[in-house]
């Protein structure tokens, strides 16, 4: 993201949904009943626009009711693979959308002061509802150009070293840390491995555990393996209702277990990657509800809800001393798996 102009109320650049409000809706394969109905509504509206003597309002209202019913029915029984598809939806709100709506006075920081800049991880200082904070998030991009720029949300080592730099700064100045997780995983390229990808992930995870300031993490889309946990080892870890969080992608697990990536649906079910599964296992603290039809159908509602959860968590953690915050975070992760 480019640095905003110096004003009294600086905000990040326009979000994905600010730019894409007029784009056609993208439908997932299991949303065909919804697609058919909304296609009919579109045709009726087009017909009415072309001929004002034709009144289609009653039929449109009836079809809109059927759309709501179909959407509620489909999304009330999504399986793990379908939730994976929703988590990857191209119109799902990304880091820039949350930053645009939740942050002011945002000052992005670039580079790891060792090798270079990695745009997959966005980080900087901002005000969250008036409170000074440090922010770290993974950005996937919203079109071909931005996806290439952000490497589809897969960070390289310098991205994690930038995150470490920002966390160190937050710890030094007593700023709470907010992290928004959305990555299929850290970039596995040769160059990334040569520059110490595994070490960078481990150091970032270590820094998450070491800081003496509150840290709140939210999985807003995909939480892929070490690439996610490197910035998600917080005092509070939340997931959106249709987000996923796993040690490996369903396709990757299927390729390893059965040497057949087409069995990704089966792998997703067995891996227990949904928010409900992870809440039951004690991996996350709570689930943030999404609008019916997924976050991409009503981004503002889910972004506001996420902001409310973060605000509440920071208020609770703000009552603790630095040593208590760090001790509680470490104990939280040591406790995972012990009560199963």
Protein Blocks (a to p, Z undefined) as FASTA:
>chain_A
ZZddddfbdcddddfklmmmmpccdddfklmmmmmmmmmmmmmmmmmmmmmkbccklmmm
mmmmmmmmmmmmmmmmccfklmmmmmmomkbccfklmmmmmpghiacdedjhlnbccfkb
gcddddeehiacddddddebjbfklmmmnonopacfklmmmmmmmmmmmmmnopacdddd
ddfbdcfbfklmmnommmmmmmmmmmmmmpccdcddddfbbcehjllmmmmmcfbdcddf
kbccdfbdfklmmmmmnopaklmmmmmmmnopafklmmmnomambdcdddehijklmmml
mmmmmmmmmmmmmmmmmmpcfklmmmmmmmmmmmgojlZZ
